[in-house]
Amino acid sequence: MSGNHASGVDIEDIRALIAEELELGVEEVTDDADLASDLEVDSLSAMEIAVLLEKKYRIKISEEEIKSLTSLPVIHKLVSAKVGAA
């Protein structure tokens, strides 16, 4: 575990959320895994992940931001920034 807690957002919580949504083991959602090519996330799956993140962290993720969610660290950085700004 990385212990990366920016703005109170634990990267491991996001990893678990993504793994559950994609029906994968958390060990498969690595920091360097590309969501589209490595984890086979399509636009619908990306939208579902975004909705789960919005509900969990009470944030809003735009359609353009959803397209930019390519890896776990990118998602963590975006969510942390939004939670910190809230």
N, CA, C and O atoms as a MOPAC input file, in Angstrom:
PM7 MOZYME 1SCF
protein

 N      0.83200 1    -1.18100 1     0.00000 1
 C      0.00000 1     0.00000 1     0.00000 1
 C      0.87600 1     1.24300 1     0.00000 1
 O      1.89900 1     1.31500 1     0.68200 1
 N      0.44000 1     2.21400 1    -0.78700 1
 C      1.25900 1     3.39800 1    -0.96800 1
 C      1.07500 1     4.42300 1     0.14100 1
 O      1.98100 1     5.20900 1     0.41800 1
 N     -0.08400 1     4.42000 1     0.77000 1
 C     -0.33100 1     5.39800 1     1.82100 1
 C     -0.46000 1     6.80900 1     1.27400 1
 O     -0.21200 1     7.77600 1     1.99400 1
 N     -0.84200 1     6.94000 1     0.01900 1
 C     -0.96000 1     8.23500 1    -0.62800 1
 C     -2.29600 1     8.85800 1    -0.24800 1
 O     -3.33400 1     8.46700 1    -0.78300 1
 N     -2.28300 1     9.82600 1     0.67300 1
 C     -3.51500 1    10.42700 1     1.20700 1
 C     -3.55000 1    11.92300 1     0.92600 1
 O     -3.43900 1    12.71100 1     1.86500 1
 N     -3.69800 1    12.34000 1    -0.30400 1
 C     -3.83200 1    13.76100 1    -0.60200 1
 C     -5.27400 1    14.17300 1    -0.33100 1
 O     -6.21400 1    13.51000 1    -0.76900 1
 N     -5.43500 1    15.26400 1     0.38600 1
 C     -6.76500 1    15.81100 1     0.70300 1
 C     -7.70100 1    14.78500 1     1.33000 1
 O     -8.91600 1    14.87400 1     1.15400 1
 N     -7.16100 1    13.81900 1     2.05100 1
 C     -7.99900 1    12.82900 1     2.68300 1
 C     -8.53500 1    11.77600 1     1.73100 1
 O     -9.37800 1    10.96700 1     2.11900 1
 N     -8.05800 1    11.76900 1     0.48200 1
 C     -8.50300 1    10.79300 1    -0.50200 1
 C     -7.44500 1     9.69900 1    -0.58800 1
 O     -6.31800 1     9.94100 1    -1.02100 1
 N     -7.81900 1     8.50300 1    -0.17500 1
 C     -6.88100 1     7.38300 1    -0.15500 1
 C     -6.87700 1     6.69700 1    -1.52600 1
 O     -7.91600 1     6.24500 1    -2.00700 1
 N     -5.70900 1     6.62600 1    -2.13800 1
 C     -5.59100 1     5.99600 1    -3.45400 1
 C     -6.03400 1     4.53600 1    -3.40400 1
 O     -6.51700 1     4.00200 1    -4.40300 1
 N     -5.87500 1     3.89200 1    -2.25800 1
 C     -6.29000 1     2.49500 1    -2.13400 1
 C     -7.81200 1     2.35400 1    -2.16700 1
 O     -8.33400 1     1.34600 1    -2.64300 1
 N     -8.52400 1     3.36500 1    -1.66100 1
 C     -9.99200 1     3.35700 1    -1.75200 1
 C    -10.43200 1     3.45600 1    -3.20700 1
 O    -11.36300 1     2.77500 1    -3.63600 1
 N     -9.74800 1     4.31600 1    -3.95900 1
 C    -10.07400 1     4.46400 1    -5.38300 1
 C     -9.72800 1     3.18400 1    -6.13300 1
 O    -10.48100 1     2.74800 1    -7.00300 1
 N     -8.58500 1     2.58100 1    -5.79700 1
 C     -8.17700 1     1.31200 1    -6.42400 1
 C     -9.25200 1     0.24400 1    -6.19600 1
 O     -9.62300 1    -0.47900 1    -7.12100 1
 N     -9.74400 1     0.15300 1    -4.97100 1
 C    -10.76400 1    -0.84600 1    -4.63000 1
 C    -12.07000 1    -0.57100 1    -5.37200 1
 O    -12.72600 1    -1.50200 1    -5.84000 1
 N    -12.44800 1     0.70100 1    -5.47900 1
 C    -13.67500 1     1.07100 1    -6.18600 1
 C    -13.57900 1     0.66400 1    -7.65600 1
 O    -14.52000 1     0.09100 1    -8.20600 1
 N    -12.45100 1     0.95700 1    -8.28800 1
 C    -12.26000 1     0.60400 1    -9.69600 1
 C    -12.25500 1    -0.91300 1    -9.86700 1
 O    -12.89400 1    -1.44000 1   -10.77700 1
 N    -11.54300 1    -1.60300 1    -9.00100 1
 C    -11.47200 1    -3.06900 1    -9.09500 1
 C    -12.85400 1    -3.68500 1    -8.95900 1
 O    -13.20800 1    -4.59500 1    -9.70800 1
 N    -13.62900 1    -3.19900 1    -8.01500 1
 C    -14.97600 1    -3.74600 1    -7.81800 1
 C    -15.85000 1    -3.49100 1    -9.04600 1
 O    -16.56100 1    -4.38800 1    -9.50000 1
 N    -15.79800 1    -2.28700 1    -9.57500 1
 C    -16.61600 1    -1.94300 1   -10.74100 1
 C    -16.23700 1    -2.79800 1   -11.95800 1
 O    -17.10100 1    -3.20000 1   -12.73700 1
 N    -14.94100 1    -3.06700 1   -12.10800 1
 C    -14.46400 1    -3.83600 1   -13.26600 1
 C    -14.42800 1    -5.33900 1   -13.00200 1
 O    -14.05800 1    -6.12600 1   -13.87300 1
 N    -14.81600 1    -5.72400 1   -11.78600 1
 C    -14.78800 1    -7.12600 1   -11.37100 1
 C    -13.39000 1    -7.71700 1   -11.53000 1
 O    -13.20600 1    -8.79300 1   -12.10000 1
 N    -12.40800 1    -6.97500 1   -11.00500 1
 C    -11.00900 1    -7.38900 1   -11.02300 1
 C    -10.50100 1    -7.45900 1    -9.59100 1
 O    -11.11200 1    -6.90500 1    -8.67700 1
 N     -9.37800 1    -8.14400 1    -9.40400 1
 C     -8.71000 1    -8.11300 1    -8.11000 1
 C     -8.00800 1    -6.77900 1    -7.96100 1
 O     -7.54400 1    -6.20700 1    -8.94800 1
 N     -7.92300 1    -6.27300 1    -6.73300 1
 C     -7.26400 1    -4.97400 1    -6.52800 1
 C     -5.81300 1    -4.99100 1    -7.01100 1
 O     -5.27600 1    -3.95500 1    -7.40300 1
 N     -5.18300 1    -6.16000 1    -6.98300 1
 C     -3.79600 1    -6.25200 1    -7.43200 1
 C     -3.65400 1    -6.02200 1    -8.93400 1
 O     -2.56000 1    -5.72300 1    -9.41300 1
 N     -4.74500 1    -6.15700 1    -9.67700 1
 C     -4.70700 1    -5.92200 1   -11.12800 1
 C     -4.79100 1    -4.43900 1   -11.47400 1
 O     -4.38500 1    -4.03400 1   -12.56300 1
 N     -5.31200 1    -3.63100 1   -10.56000 1
 C     -5.41600 1    -2.18900 1   -10.78300 1
 C     -4.14100 1    -1.54600 1   -10.23800 1
 O     -4.13400 1    -0.95700 1    -9.15700 1
 N     -3.07700 1    -1.67300 1   -11.00800 1
 C     -1.77400 1    -1.15100 1   -10.59000 1
 C     -1.67000 1     0.33300 1   -10.90800 1
 O     -2.45100 1     0.87300 1   -11.69100 1
 N     -0.69100 1     0.98200 1   -10.28600 1
 C     -0.49300 1     2.41000 1   -10.51500 1
 C     -0.15200 1     2.71000 1   -11.97100 1
 O     -0.49000 1     3.78100 1   -12.47400 1
 N      0.50900 1     1.78600 1   -12.64700 1
 C      0.92700 1     2.05100 1   -14.02800 1
 C      0.01600 1     1.40300 1   -15.06800 1
 O      0.30700 1     1.46700 1   -16.26300 1
 N     -1.07200 1     0.78700 1   -14.64000 1
 C     -2.00400 1     0.17500 1   -15.60000 1
 C     -2.78500 1     1.26700 1   -16.32600 1
 O     -3.33800 1     2.17400 1   -15.70500 1
 N     -2.81700 1     1.16100 1   -17.64300 1
 C     -3.64000 1     2.06300 1   -18.44900 1
 C     -5.05800 1     1.49600 1   -18.44300 1
 O     -5.26600 1     0.33200 1   -18.78500 1
 N     -6.01900 1     2.31200 1   -18.05900 1
 C     -7.38200 1     1.80600 1   -17.91900 1
 C     -7.91100 1     1.23200 1   -19.22700 1
 O     -8.51600 1     0.15900 1   -19.22800 1
 N     -7.69500 1     1.92300 1   -20.33300 1
 C     -8.24500 1     1.46700 1   -21.61100 1
 C     -7.51900 1     0.23800 1   -22.14400 1
 O     -8.15600 1    -0.76800 1   -22.45300 1
 N     -6.18900 1     0.30600 1   -22.25500 1
 C     -5.47800 1    -0.79300 1   -22.90400 1
 C     -5.18000 1    -1.97400 1   -21.98300 1
 O     -5.21200 1    -3.12200 1   -22.42400 1
 N     -4.89400 1    -1.70700 1   -20.71600 1
 C     -4.54500 1    -2.80100 1   -19.79800 1
 C     -5.76100 1    -3.40200 1   -19.09800 1
 O     -5.82300 1    -4.61200 1   -18.87800 1
 N     -6.72700 1    -2.55200 1   -18.75000 1
 C     -7.89000 1    -3.02100 1   -17.97900 1
 C     -9.16800 1    -3.06100 1   -18.80600 1
 O    -10.24000 1    -3.37800 1   -18.29100 1
 N     -9.05100 1    -2.73800 1   -20.08900 1
 C    -10.17200 1    -2.81500 1   -21.03200 1
 C    -11.37400 1    -1.97600 1   -20.59700 1
 O    -12.52000 1    -2.41300 1   -20.70900 1
 N    -11.10300 1    -0.77600 1   -20.10300 1
 C    -12.16600 1     0.14700 1   -19.71900 1
 C    -12.63900 1     0.87500 1   -20.97700 1
 O    -11.85600 1     1.55100 1   -21.64500 1
 N    -13.92400 1     0.73100 1   -21.28900 1
 C    -14.50300 1     1.46300 1   -22.41000 1
 C    -15.18000 1     2.72800 1   -21.87300 1
 O    -15.14700 1     2.99600 1   -20.67200 1
 N    -15.78800 1     3.49300 1   -22.76700 1
 C    -16.37600 1     4.76800 1   -22.34700 1
 C    -17.51000 1     4.57600 1   -21.34100 1
 O    -17.67900 1     5.39600 1   -20.43900 1
 N    -18.27600 1     3.51700 1   -21.48300 1
 C    -19.36500 1     3.25400 1   -20.53800 1
 C    -18.81100 1     2.91200 1   -19.15300 1
 O    -19.30000 1     3.42000 1   -18.14400 1
 N    -17.80400 1     2.06300 1   -19.10800 1
 C    -17.17600 1     1.71600 1   -17.82300 1
 C    -16.55100 1     2.94800 1   -17.17400 1
 O    -16.64300 1     3.13200 1   -15.96000 1
 N    -15.92000 1     3.78500 1   -17.98500 1
 C    -15.31000 1     5.01000 1   -17.45800 1
 C    -16.38100 1     5.91100 1   -16.85200 1
 O    -16.17400 1     6.50800 1   -15.79600 1
 N    -17.52600 1     6.00600 1   -17.52700 1
 C    -18.63700 1     6.81300 1   -17.02400 1
 C    -19.14900 1     6.23400 1   -15.70000 1
 O    -19.43900 1     6.98600 1   -14.76900 1
 N    -19.26100 1     4.92000 1   -15.61100 1
 C    -19.73600 1     4.28300 1   -14.38100 1
 C    -18.76500 1     4.51200 1   -13.23100 1
 O    -19.18400 1     4.76100 1   -12.10100 1
 N    -17.47200 1     4.42900 1   -13.51800 1
 C    -16.46100 1     4.69900 1   -12.49300 1
 C    -16.57500 1     6.14900 1   -12.03300 1
 O    -16.51200 1     6.43100 1   -10.83600 1
 N    -16.74400 1     7.07200 1   -12.98700 1
 C    -16.87300 1     8.48800 1   -12.64100 1
 C    -18.08500 1     8.72900 1   -11.74500 1
 O    -18.00300 1     9.48800 1   -10.78000 1
 N    -19.20500 1     8.08900 1   -12.06100 1
 C    -20.42000 1     8.25000 1   -11.25100 1
 C    -20.17200 1     7.74400 1    -9.82300 1
 O    -20.58300 1     8.38300 1    -8.85400 1
 N    -19.50800 1     6.61200 1    -9.70100 1
 C    -19.19900 1     6.08100 1    -8.36800 1
 C    -18.29900 1     7.04300 1    -7.59300 1
 O    -18.50700 1     7.27100 1    -6.40100 1
 N    -17.30100 1     7.60400 1    -8.27200 1
 C    -16.41000 1     8.57300 1    -7.62600 1
 C    -17.17600 1     9.82600 1    -7.21100 1
 O    -16.94800 1    10.36900 1    -6.13000 1
 N    -18.08500 1    10.28400 1    -8.07600 1
 C    -18.88600 1    11.46500 1    -7.75700 1
 C    -19.72600 1    11.23200 1    -6.50800 1
 O    -19.81100 1    12.09500 1    -5.63400 1
 N    -20.34300 1    10.06500 1    -6.43400 1
 C    -21.18500 1     9.74700 1    -5.27400 1
 C    -20.35700 1     9.60100 1    -4.00300 1
 O    -20.71400 1    10.13200 1    -2.95200 1
 N    -19.24800 1     8.87700 1    -4.11400 1
 C    -18.42700 1     8.61300 1    -2.92500 1
 C    -17.80600 1     9.88800 1    -2.35800 1
 O    -17.77400 1    10.08400 1    -1.14400 1
 N    -17.31000 1    10.75600 1    -3.25100 1
 C    -16.57800 1    11.94000 1    -2.80200 1
 C    -17.38000 1    13.23500 1    -2.92300 1
 O    -16.87300 1    14.31000 1    -2.60300 1
 N    -18.64500 1    13.13600 1    -3.38900 1
 C    -19.52100 1    14.30200 1    -3.52800 1
 C    -18.86400 1    15.39500 1    -4.36100 1
 O    -18.76400 1    16.55200 1    -3.95400 1
 N    -18.41900 1    14.97800 1    -5.54800 1
 C    -17.77700 1    15.88400 1    -6.48900 1
 C    -18.49300 1    15.76600 1    -7.83300 1
 O    -19.35500 1    14.90600 1    -8.00900 1
 N    -18.13600 1    16.62500 1    -8.77000 1
 C    -18.67100 1    16.55700 1   -10.12800 1
 C    -17.49500 1    16.37800 1   -11.08300 1
 O    -16.52100 1    17.12900 1   -11.03000 1
 N    -17.59600 1    15.37400 1   -11.95800 1
 C    -16.56000 1    15.10900 1   -12.95100 1
 C    -17.18500 1    15.34700 1   -14.32400 1
 O    -18.17800 1    14.71300 1   -14.68300 1
 N    -16.59500 1    16.26400 1   -15.08500 1
 C    -17.14800 1    16.60000 1   -16.40100 1
 C    -16.85100 1    15.50100 1   -17.41700 1
 O    -16.01000 1    14.63000 1   -17.19300 1
 N    -17.55800 1    15.56700 1   -18.52700 1
 C    -17.35100 1    14.59000 1   -19.59600 1
 C    -15.91200 1    14.64100 1   -20.11600 1
 O    -15.30900 1    13.60800 1   -20.40600 1
 N    -15.37900 1    15.84600 1   -20.22900 1
 C    -13.98700 1    15.99600 1   -20.68900 1
 C    -13.01600 1    15.37700 1   -19.67700 1
 O    -12.03800 1    14.73500 1   -20.06100 1
 N    -13.29300 1    15.57300 1   -18.39400 1
 C    -12.42600 1    14.99200 1   -17.36100 1
 C    -12.51100 1    13.47200 1   -17.38400 1
 O    -11.50800 1    12.79400 1   -17.15800 1
 N    -13.69200 1    12.93100 1   -17.65300 1
 C    -13.84300 1    11.47400 1   -17.71300 1
 C    -12.91600 1    10.91300 1   -18.79200 1
 O    -12.28600 1     9.87200 1   -18.60200 1
 N    -12.84000 1    11.61000 1   -19.92100 1
 C    -11.96200 1    11.16200 1   -21.01200 1
 C    -10.49800 1    11.17100 1   -20.61400 1
 O     -9.70000 1    10.42000 1   -21.17500 1
 N    -10.13300 1    12.00900 1   -19.65300 1
 C     -8.73100 1    12.12500 1   -19.23500 1
 C     -8.34100 1    11.10500 1   -18.15700 1
 O     -7.17300 1    11.02700 1   -17.77700 1
 N     -9.30000 1    10.33000 1   -17.66800 1
 C     -9.02500 1     9.37400 1   -16.59100 1
 C     -8.38300 1     8.12000 1   -17.18500 1
 O     -9.07100 1     7.17000 1   -17.55900 1
 N     -7.06100 1     8.13700 1   -17.26300 1
 C     -6.34200 1     7.06700 1   -17.95700 1
 C     -5.64200 1     6.08600 1   -17.02600 1
 O     -5.31500 1     4.97100 1   -17.43100 1
 N     -5.41100 1     6.49700 1   -15.77900 1
 C     -4.70300 1     5.61600 1   -14.84500 1
 C     -5.09300 1     5.96700 1   -13.41200 1
 O     -5.67300 1     7.02100 1   -13.15200 1
 N     -4.76900 1     5.08000 1   -12.50300 1
 C     -5.10200 1     5.29100 1   -11.09400 1
 C     -4.49600 1     6.58800 1   -10.54300 1
 O     -5.21200 1     7.35100 1    -9.89500 1
 N     -3.20600 1     6.86800 1   -10.77300 1
 C     -2.65700 1     8.12100 1   -10.23800 1
 C     -3.34300 1     9.37000 1   -10.80200 1
 O     -3.50900 1    10.35700 1   -10.08500 1
 N     -3.74400 1     9.33800 1   -12.08100 1
 C     -4.44100 1    10.47000 1   -12.68600 1
 C     -5.80100 1    10.66400 1   -12.00900 1
 O     -6.19200 1    11.78800 1   -11.69400 1
 N     -6.50500 1     9.57000 1   -11.79000 1
 C     -7.81200 1     9.63600 1   -11.12600 1
 C     -7.65400 1    10.16500 1    -9.70600 1
 O     -8.42300 1    11.02100 1    -9.26800 1
 N     -6.66000 1     9.65800 1    -8.99100 1
 C     -6.42100 1    10.09400 1    -7.61300 1
 C     -6.12300 1    11.58600 1    -7.56400 1
 O     -6.63600 1    12.29400 1    -6.69800 1
 N     -5.30000 1    12.06500 1    -8.48500 1
 C     -4.94000 1    13.47800 1    -8.52200 1
 C     -6.18300 1    14.34600 1    -8.78500 1
 O     -6.37800 1    15.37100 1    -8.13200 1
 N     -7.01000 1    13.93200 1    -9.73900 1
 C     -8.22000 1    14.69200 1   -10.05700 1
 C     -9.18700 1    14.72000 1    -8.86400 1
 O     -9.67500 1    15.78200 1    -8.47700 1
 N     -9.45400 1    13.55700 1    -8.29600 1
 C    -10.39400 1    13.47000 1    -7.18300 1
 C     -9.86000 1    14.27300 1    -5.98000 1
 O    -10.61500 1    14.99300 1    -5.32800 1
 N     -8.58100 1    14.14500 1    -5.70100 1
 C     -7.97800 1    14.89100 1    -4.58600 1
 C     -8.10700 1    16.38900 1    -4.78300 1
 O     -8.41800 1    17.11500 1    -3.84000 1
 N     -7.86700 1    16.86300 1    -6.01200 1
 C     -7.99000 1    18.28500 1    -6.30400 1
 C     -9.42000 1    18.76500 1    -6.10300 1
 O     -9.64600 1    19.84100 1    -5.55000 1
 N    -10.38300 1    17.96800 1    -6.55200 1
 C    -11.78800 1    18.35300 1    -6.43100 1
 C    -12.24200 1    18.31000 1    -4.97300 1
 O    -12.97700 1    19.19300 1    -4.53000 1
 N    -11.81900 1    17.30900 1    -4.23500 1
 C    -12.19300 1    17.21200 1    -2.82100 1
 C    -11.55100 1    18.36500 1    -2.04400 1
 O    -12.18100 1    18.96200 1    -1.17100 1
 N    -10.30300 1    18.67000 1    -2.36800 1
 C     -9.59600 1    19.77700 1    -1.70800 1
 C    -10.20800 1    21.12700 1    -2.00000 1
 O    -10.14400 1    22.03500 1    -1.17100 1
 N    -10.80700 1    21.26700 1    -3.18500 1
 C    -11.40700 1    22.53100 1    -3.58900 1
 C    -12.82700 1    22.68600 1    -3.05200 1
 O    -13.38100 1    23.78600 1    -3.05400 1
 N    -13.41100 1    21.58200 1    -2.59400 1
 C    -14.80800 1    21.61900 1    -2.13800 1
 C    -14.93900 1    22.27800 1    -0.78400 1
 O    -16.04500 1    22.39100 1    -0.25600 1

